[in-house]
Amino acid sequence: MKRRRLLWILVITMGIVQKDEPEIPMYFDLPFQVGESFSRSIVGELMEDDFFAPITIELVSDKESPKFYTSDIKTTVCDDEICEIMYIKLYWDLVGEYVGYDTVSHHPLTKFDHEPFTKTDYARLHELLQNEGSILKFKKKEELIDKEKVKASDVVDGTTGATALEIKEEVVEGALYSSYTLWHLAYNGKIKNRLTGKTQSLLDKKLIKYLLNSNRTGYKLFAFQNFQEDDYITYKEYWLSSLENDIPLTRKYIIKNLPERIWTTASVQEAVCKMFTSYDVNTRTYLLNKLEETVQLSSKALEYISNDLTQMNRNQFRHYLDILSKRDTLTELTLANIRKAADDKSFKYAYLIEDYEWIN
Amino acid sequence: MKIHSTSRLYIAVYLCLMLVFNFFILNSAVAQEQEEKELKLPLFNLKNLDGIAIQNSEIMEKVVVIDFWATWCAPCIKSFPALIETENSYKENDEVIFLYVNTLESANRDTAYIRNFLLSKGFDFQVYMDTPQAGISLADQLDITTLPHKLIVDKSGVIRHRMTGYSGSDEELINDLTTKINELLAD
């Protein structure tokens, strides 16, 4: 008994026993931990002219649904004087948005002076990789260095030139080319297409519901983009909720793509128009355009919009009045609201109503 | 029978000491091995684009400049003219050899690509391919992770100089190489 105990002490002290730890990436933005029960499957291998080595993409799933994509990437990074091979593990969500990264065992990230990344550098890298709209998107590699401003004291990139001023805020100090290379991998269009293609091929009712219930804006938009006509009926509450609460891009997509069969239903028109005041300015314009094109229009839907006319800008208000002009019947409340707006001294576009005789 | 707390302390101290001791022994052994590995050029068998091989035996008693490069490495390509110029200055000297070793190459670039690539850039030197043998390439054995990477090996096969990167100055590279080669020729 004593011997066994001693043996265990020895074994544990020597670190021979290694427990399988769950994967904990250095940075990972999805709201769950990668557990041991997760399974992995290879989605495919990508090899392009500008890739150093084929990129194998894995899909990680749990029992419920697919969760995210990942890939161990081996790529080259060069500055004017030297090149090296960089190893990194990237993570994307189900719609191909970057969600995190990790270093690969024995290959920490280094700067061009061969100094390893500090904790701050790693955090900064994640921060800059999260920025899909980074200026790096529009820059060619040769534009990263301002060759006119070569300063011996400039240590920002550790290369022969000075980092172009506009780039400085978008890269890890001393790792200009690594930052650039990694950003372009995280947002590589071909990788993203492969990932979204795979997710598309997996779409079933369960996955659509998972995407719609997620808090990720991209997931909801992706679900809507892949809706079949009947899905607008099945998931009516979801798209109506997104219309009220989501980003303008998603709202615009829904309004633009509502199938004719669904949109011509009075109850749908009314539900959409009822939320008019909660829409952003562009969504309102899109909705007014849609209303104008609609032949069978619910009077009640138009009435909902009339409830807060002062929220409209000049063009929208005129547009709305034009739409009303073409209608044979309007509700009493709609007319009352317009008359009220005409008398409202604080409403700066009230004068437009004078052009519409039918109101008076 | 229970183990007394004093005995437990002794065991713990003993184990810690053992760990520290082993750590140092292991580290010094690794360091020594690494030092030896770094000094001597490992056994190699590199084939050129036509499949003709070169081995250690063929460079014995010579000063050898080995240039490790890849087609994706722009500084490597930029340094070629200076290397060729230095090589030409030793054309009459049988004791000096230049080996251009293609290594860490992109997965989709084969020998045909490399041949065309060099021709398109106007280079016609002999290139040797660092094809991994049993999964290990010469660059792996030499811990080469950055390019361009040059080794200067003396007549006894010992690596005497490692040069990484290319500053962009041909003159600097030619002078540096020439000084080092001459130094080894004089040995």
Chai-1 contact restraints between the chains, C-beta under 6 A:
chainA,res_idxA,chainB,res_idxB,connection_type,confidence,min_distance_angstrom,max_distance_angstrom,comment,restraint_id
A,T13,B,L15,contact,1.0,0.0,6.0,A-B,restraint_1
A,M47,B,N108,contact,1.0,0.0,6.0,A-B,restraint_2
A,F52,B,S106,contact,1.0,0.0,6.0,A-B,restraint_3
A,A53,B,A107,contact,1.0,0.0,6.0,A-B,restraint_4
A,P54,B,A107,contact,1.0,0.0,6.0,A-B,restraint_5
A,T76,B,W72,contact,1.0,0.0,6.0,A-B,restraint_6
A,C78,B,A74,contact,1.0,0.0,6.0,A-B,restraint_7
A,E81,B,P75,contact,1.0,0.0,6.0,A-B,restraint_8
A,E81,B,G165,contact,1.0,0.0,6.0,A-B,restraint_9
A,E81,B,Y166,contact,1.0,0.0,6.0,A-B,restraint_10
A,E81,B,S167,contact,1.0,0.0,6.0,A-B,restraint_11
A,I82,B,P75,contact,1.0,0.0,6.0,A-B,restraint_12
A,I82,B,T146,contact,1.0,0.0,6.0,A-B,restraint_13
A,I82,B,G165,contact,1.0,0.0,6.0,A-B,restraint_14
A,C83,B,C73,contact,1.0,0.0,6.0,A-B,restraint_15
A,C83,B,L147,contact,1.0,0.0,6.0,A-B,restraint_16
A,E84,B,T145,contact,1.0,0.0,6.0,A-B,restraint_17
A,E84,B,T146,contact,1.0,0.0,6.0,A-B,restraint_18
